Amino acid sequence: MASFQHHDLDPKCSRCSERFTNVFCKANYDALQDIEKEKICSFYKKGEVIFKEGARPFGIFCLNRGKIKLVKTGDDGREHIVRLVRPGDPLGYRSLLSGDKYNASAIAIEDSGVCFIPKELFIGILAKDSDLTFEMLRLLSDDLKKAELQLTHLAQKPVRERVAEALLFIKETYGFDTDGITINASFSREDIANIVGTATETAIRLLSELNKEGIIKLSGKRISILNLEKLIKVANVFD
């Protein structure tokens, strides 16, 4: 998996590699120019924290390149991955719009480039740009839908189904490598357990079962899906 350095970051929104999916690129031309003038783009190494749970937001972030996980600490001290972020995705917007502290920490899964847009600029653009405001409302609605679905599955689904669904979730977020079967992301067994909401030992056992059944192939932190149809059946998910 290729990494990149500071000089690889392109500060121009108009030349962003994710310009067709990035919500900010749906802003009007004048707003886009303002964003390009004031945004700050930074480089984060794998494992570095972009923002911490409990801190106050001073702006909104957008992932330019790389991968990020949003991690929330439960009352028992265990971590839970509540969201995976891919290039083009904004993050930190819910806390900014609600005026609350961050309810999760953002941590780089791999070397990542992140752009920061100050709060005053972002709020000012929302006040003038109805198209961007609508896009943010759509994002918030999608977040609510996913959170409700996740709560339902945590309450009702067996852990084996949730592990299979977590693999599908990672695959849907980051896609496959060029071989068409290996998920284009590296996740530890602990990370997968933190997505599922179970003990790491349980995740290890269930992943090993799927591996022995020939549904997936484990190679360190890389996972290949050998039989997607069977994995979907195990996950018990339907379109």
N, C-alpha and C positions, 0 to 999 in steps of 0.2 A: 504494500500500500504506500503510494508515494506521499511524501510530506512536502512542505514548501516553507519558504523563509519570508521575512518581512518584505523583501523587494518584489515578491510575487503578487502582493496585494494590489488590486487595481482600484484606486480611489474614486473612479468615475462611475456613477450609477448607470450611465448610458452604455458603458462597456462591461457592466457586471455580467459574469457568466450565468447568473440566475435572473436576468432582467425580465424574462417572460413569466416567472413565477413569483418574483419578489413583490410583496404587497405595495412597497413604496414606489415602485416603478409604475404603479397605476395612478399615482398622483399627477396633477396637471404640471405642465412644463415649468411654470414659475416656481412651484413648490419643489420640484425636483432639483432645480438650480440652487434653491436655498439649502436643500439637504446636502448637496454636493459641496457647498461652501463651508458648512458648519460641522458636518459629521467628522468623527475621529475614528480611524481604522487602526486596530491593534492586532498583534499576533499573540496567540496563547499556545503554549506547549501542551502536549497530552498530560492530563491530570490537573492542569491549572484551573483555578476558579475564576469565572467571569464575574459573577456576583454571588453573595452569600445569603442564605435564608436568614430573615430577620433584619436585613439592612433596608434602608429607605431608598427607593428608586429616584434617580435624578435625570432619567431619560429612558430611551428605548433602544434595544440592541437588535442587530440583524446579522445573521450568520452569512458571511461571504463565501467561505470555504471551510471544509472540515465537517466535524460531527460534534454535537453537544448533547449531554443528558441533563435533565432537570431532576434533582434529587431532593426528596423531603425526608426529614428525620421524624420518626414516630415517637409517641410517648415512651415507648420501651427502649428508645435509643437506636432502633434498627432503621436503616435507610430504605427508602422506597423510590424507585424511578417512576416518576409520574408522566414524563414526556420525553420523547426523543426529537431532537431538532436537526433538520437537514438544511443544506444551503438554500438561501432565499427566504427562510422562515424568520419572522421577528420573534423576540422573546423579551419578557419583562413587561409586556404591555398591560396585562391584567392588573398588576399591582400599581402601575403608574396611573391608570385610568381610575382605579378605585381609591387611590390615595393611601393604600395599605403598604405595609412592609412586604418584602418578598416572602412568599410562603414556601419557596424551594430555592436550592442553590443550583447554579448553572456551572457545569464542569465539562471541560473539553475531553471528549473520548479519544480524539487524535489531534495532532497539530491543526489549529484552526485560525481563521481570520475573521474578526468580528468588527462590525461598524457600530458606532454609538451616535445616537441623535439626541441632543439635549431636550429636556422636557418642555421648555418654553417654545422651542421651535416646533416640536411635534404637536403640542396642544394648539398652537396658533394655526398650523396647517389644517388640522382637523376642523377647526372653526370655520375655515374658508373653503375647504374642499369636500363637497358632499360625497363624491365618488370614493375618496379614501376613507371617509367616515363609514360609509356603507361596507367597505371591505373589512374594516376593523370590527364592525358589528357581526359580520359573517364569521370572522375568525372566533370571536367570543362565543357565538352560537355553536360552532363546531366543537369548541373546547368543552362546553357544557354537555353536549351530546355524548362526547367521548368519555367524560367523567362519569356520567350516569350509567353508561354501558359498562365501564370498568367496575363500578361499584356492584352492579348486578352480577357480573361474572365472578367477582371475588366472593360474593355471598352464595352463589348457586352452583358454580362449576367445580368439579373435582380438580385436584392439583394437576393431574396428568393432562387434562384438557387445556388448562391454563398455560402449562409449559409449551405445549404445541402451538397454542394461540400466540404466545409471546414470540416464538420463532417466526410465525407468519407476520406478526406486527413489525418485527425488525426487518424482515425481508421487504415488506410493503414500504417501509420508510426509506431504506437505503438501497434496495434492489440487489441484483446479482453482480458478481465480477464478470469478466469477459467469458468465462467458461460456462456461464448460464446456470450454474447450480450452487456456487459458493456465495454466501451472503457477503455483501460488500461492506463489512464492518466486523471489528473484533470485539467480542464480549466475553468477559470472564464468567465462570459459573455463578459467582456471587452477583454479578450484574443481572444475569438472567433471573436468579432467585429474587432480586430486588424489584424486577419488573412484575414477576408473578405474585409476589407477596408470600413467600414460603422460605423455609430454611435452606441454606446453601446445600446441605447434605441431601435434602430431598430433591433439589433441582439436579444435582449430580447423578443421583440414582435414576431419575426419570429420563434424563438425557441419554444415559448409558443404555436404558431399555430401548429407546427410539433408535439408537445406534445399532444395537444388536438385531433389531427387527428390520434393519436395512432401509429405514425411512429417512434417516439423516446419517451423515458421516462427520465425526468429530476429529479435528486436527488442531490441537492446542486451543487457542481462542477463536479459531475459524470454524465455521459450521457450514456444511454443504447439505442441501435438501435433495435427496436422491429420488424421493417419491412424493411429489407435491400433493397429489390427489389423496394419498393415504394420510399425509400430515393434516390436511384439511378435515378429513373424516375424524381423526383423533381429536382435533381441536373442537369438533362439533360446531363449526361455524357455517353460516348460510348467507348467501347474497341477499 
